[in-house]
């Protein structure tokens, strides 16, 4: 969730509906938070998770070794 905090923000710069009840010329802290709702896909976070998980694999397979494994599995059905 995104949050923006502005401290010592001039009341006079606030929109009229937010200034109601505040003294003119004063300072306020403004916090803006995105409401919970539909989450957006974060590609950078996804990529970092994929890289992290890939880093945990010890077993590396070459393309030729993978093809040989597929051939052997396919040949089992020919018998």
N, C-alpha and C positions, 0 to 999 in steps of 0.2 A: 504494500500500500504506500502510495506517495504522500509525503507530508512536506509542506512549506511553512516555515516559521519566520515571521518578520518581527523583530523587536524594535521598540522605539519608533513606531510608525505614526506619522502625524494623523490625528483624527480628521483634519480637514481634507486629507487625500482619500478618505474612505467614501464609498458610494453613499448616497443620501440615506438609504434604508438602513445602513449599518451605523451611521452617525447618530441616529435617534437615541437620545438619553445620555449622550457623551458631551463633555464640555469642549467647546471649540478651542483650538490651540493646544490641546493636550496630546499626549502620546499614548499609544496602546501597543499591545503585542497582538499580532494577528496570526492565527494558525489555520491553514487550509489543508484539509485531508480529503483525499479521493474516497468517495463512498464505496463500500463493498458492493460488488456487482460482478459482472462478467470480467474474468481475468483475461488480460491480453497475453498472447504468447511471447515469451522472452527468449529470442533465439540465442543471444549470448549466454544466458544462463543454461539453456539446453545444451549448447555446444560444450560449455565447460564441464557439465555433468557427464556428457558422453566421453570427453577426453579423460575425465577422472576415472570413469569405469573402465575404459579401455586400458588405462595404466595399471589396473589390477590384474589383467590377464597375463598369465605366464606362458600360455601355449600359443605359439605363433605358427600359422600354417601358410605355406606357399601356395600359389595358384595351382601349380602342378600337383601338389600333394592333395589339395581339395578336389581337383578333377579326378585323380586316381581313386579317391574315396567314393566319389559319386559313381564312377564306373564300376567299382566293386559292388556297391549296393545295387546298382542296376542289373549287374550280371547275376546276382542272387535270384532275381525273378526269372531269368532265362532257364534256370535248371529245372 
